[in-house]
Amino acid sequence: MKPYLPQVDPNPNIRKDELVKNREDYKFNHDYLAPIPVIDKVPHQELFSAEYTAKRLASMANLAPNMLAAKARNFLDPLDELEEYEELLTLLPKPAVMNNYKTDSCFAEQRLSGANPLAIRRIDSLPEKLGITNAHFQKSVGTESSLEAALKEVKLYLLDYPTLFDIKGGTSQNVRKYLPKPQALFYWQSNGLANGGSLRPVAIKLNNDAGTDGLIYTPDDPYLDWLLAKTCVQIADGNHQELGSHFAYTHAVMAPFCIATARQLAANHPIALLLKPHFRFMLFDNDLGRTHFLQPGGPVDEFMAGSLEESLTFVVKTYQEWSVDKFVFPTLMKSQNMDVPEVLPHFPFRDDGMLIWDAMHKFVTDYLQLYYKTPQDLSEDYELQNWARELVAQDGGRVKGMPERIETIDQLIQIITVVVFT
Ligand SMILES: [Fe+2]
């Protein structure tokens, strides 16, 4: 398929007819997961291929027998030791983190190279009502430094989850579920060598929603108290990651781009061709998530801490925080105060992410410059301008931070790079 901008396509009517049909096949629905726009009905061409279905099923083949073995194991000898949970993975591979998850260094490292690296940020001042004092700090870190000095030396990091506050907790099999509302303070301890050091937990406030009355724990507390405090952080982090960073910030925010691209850019439009592999199977996967995972009695209802309604409210809240300009990767790192390698030498998510971002940005730039050589190439591309307008529209993609008209190539490069990167 030879790529053409619509204004220079020798067969403009063919693409016009194709788009008329696509607009019938790809419709926005704003009610299923209101106010998040999703696909109304997944078109046939978006379904998983036979090959992908086979691979996906094969990857899950051990789940059911493993579950059966775990249930039998628990029936014969009910779990009472923490270590016994490790025996629940008989057929599935044991994750490496199982060996050291109880250590403080592993707990801190998960903030920097774990599943949810966007929850932590560097702070220049202590939040009001934090309640963690210099006494806590010196108990954890030692008396050579102080809380105030650590702040001045830009070495303090805060982990908190304010968007989880409204979740009171649902029930599972008639048992009440709980969601802790922790806040955790961390300290970057350099070891004197250039770029050497590690992140250390200073203290955890267990119930941040209780203000200054929150219970505070440090590594100096009895081993089990401290381990439970860390577990509360992991529970909050798991809920935040699964529904927020994962579902809202990838699945939910990308669907509008896929739908608008199918509706407004002909298949031989250079941008449609560029984005096609990145959208592969997404609409169907999202639809499976909506119809299987987010239903009453489904995995979100059962495994997440909140009631289904609370979890869905959290998804919407997180989705509404996303915008295409905020999620430009270097901008995002900066907004979390996590962007300077000299201040935080060890942050794999940032450093690996920047390598990928830069490579994609260069590729997208080179590619788009082949087709858009002058400002007219942009302004005369009526498909692209319709695409932008529909992405912003309330009856369309509702994408925040998106311009209604693409005026410059740099603007376009940035938007397309965010989509490819996400
Ligand atoms: Fe996913």
Boltz pocket constraint, residues with backbone or C-beta under 6 A from the ligand:
constraints:
  - pocket:
      binder: B
      contacts: [[A, 246], [A, 251]]
      max_distance: 6.0
